[in-house]
């Protein structure tokens, strides 16, 4: 199956949003700030747990389909009644928003590469830090 290229997604969304079901940023396991956009198409708003967010910083009562996604990407503060913490002014270009929506539609369980990512590795940063501290 051929999937749309994530060019504009990477430019506008990937800084804060994951494409994996477990909200990891990379295949190595780091997590993102915003909610995962995996399986966003057709999902009701506010269902995904968001790290570091207050319950009021959400868009309420929206089913994420083409129109809602297009409107949100155009001006997120209008849909969220100004309750948006992300540093994102919106995307004015219609075609860019269309391309991103087409890509978001591919982020579902039929996409084997994303739906079955490799296991998250155990964190080893504290161990390395302790090893380095012991050598000094």
C-alpha positions in Angstrom: 0.0 0.0 0.0 1.3 3.4 -0.9 1.0 6.2 1.7 1.2 10.0 1.1 4.5 11.6 2.0 4.8 13.3 5.4 6.6 16.4 4.1 4.2 19.0 5.4 3.4 17.0 8.5 7.1 17.0 9.4 7.3 20.8 8.8 4.2 21.8 10.8 3.2 19.0 13.2 6.1 16.6 14.0 7.8 19.0 16.5 5.1 18.3 19.1 3.0 15.4 17.8 3.8 11.7 17.5 2.6 9.3 14.7 2.9 6.2 16.9 0.1 4.7 19.0 2.1 4.9 22.2 2.9 8.6 21.6 6.7 8.0 21.1 8.5 10.6 19.0 11.0 8.3 17.6 11.4 4.5 17.0 13.8 4.7 20.0 11.1 5.6 22.4 11.2 9.3 23.3 7.7 10.7 23.9 6.1 13.9 22.6 4.5 16.9 24.2 1.2 16.9 22.3 -1.2 14.0 21.8 -0.4 11.4 19.3 -2.0 11.9 15.9 -2.0 8.2 15.3 -5.6 7.2 14.4 -6.8 10.8 14.7 -9.0 10.7 11.7 -12.5 9.8 13.0 -11.6 10.1 16.6 -13.6 12.3 19.0 -11.7 15.2 20.5 -10.4 15.0 24.1 -10.1 11.2 24.2 -6.3 11.0 23.9 -4.3 11.7 27.1 -2.1 14.7 26.7 1.1 15.0 28.7 1.7 18.3 30.6 -1.7 19.7 29.7 -4.6 21.0 31.8 -8.0 19.5 31.1 -9.2 22.9 29.8 -6.6 23.1 27.1 -8.6 20.9 24.7 -11.0 21.2 21.8 -14.4 20.0 23.0 -17.1 18.1 21.1 -15.3 17.7 17.8 -15.2 14.6 15.6 -11.9 14.8 13.7 -12.9 14.5 10.1 -11.8 16.5 7.0 -13.7 19.7 7.8 -12.7 19.9 11.5 -9.1 19.1 10.8 -8.9 21.7 8.0 -10.5 24.4 10.2 -8.3 23.5 13.2 -5.1 23.7 11.1 -6.2 27.0 9.7 -6.7 28.6 13.1 -6.5 26.4 16.1 -7.4 29.2 18.6 -10.8 29.7 17.0 -11.8 26.1 17.4 -10.4 25.9 21.0 -11.9 29.2 22.0 -8.4 30.5 22.6 -7.4 27.7 25.0 -4.4 26.4 23.0 -0.9 26.2 24.6 0.9 25.2 21.4 3.0 27.8 19.5 1.2 27.3 16.2 -0.5 30.2 14.4 -2.1 28.0 11.8 -1.6 27.1 8.1 -3.3 29.5 5.7 -2.4 27.5 2.5 -5.4 25.3 1.6 -3.4 22.7 -0.3 -0.9 22.2 2.5 -3.8 21.5 4.9 -5.3 19.1 2.4 -2.0 17.2 2.1 -1.6 17.0 5.9 -5.2 15.6 6.2 -4.4 13.0 3.6 -1.3 12.0 5.5 -3.3 11.9 8.8 -5.7 9.5 7.3 -2.9 7.0 6.8 -1.9 7.0 10.5 -4.1 4.1 11.5 -4.0 0.4 12.2 -3.7 -0.5 8.5 -0.3 1.1 8.4 1.9 -1.8 9.6 5.0 0.3 10.0 3.4 2.5 12.6 0.9 0.2 14.2 3.6 -2.3 15.2 6.7 -0.2 16.2 9.7 -1.9 17.8 9.7 -2.2 21.6 10.7 0.9 23.4 14.2 0.3 24.7 14.8 0.6 28.4 16.2 4.0 29.4 19.9 3.9 30.0 20.7 7.6 30.4 20.7 7.5 34.3 22.9 4.4 34.3 25.4 6.1 31.9 25.3 9.3 34.1 26.0 7.3 37.2 28.9 5.4 35.5 30.4 8.7 34.4 30.1 10.2 37.9 31.8 7.1 39.4 34.8 7.6 37.1 35.6 11.2 38.1 
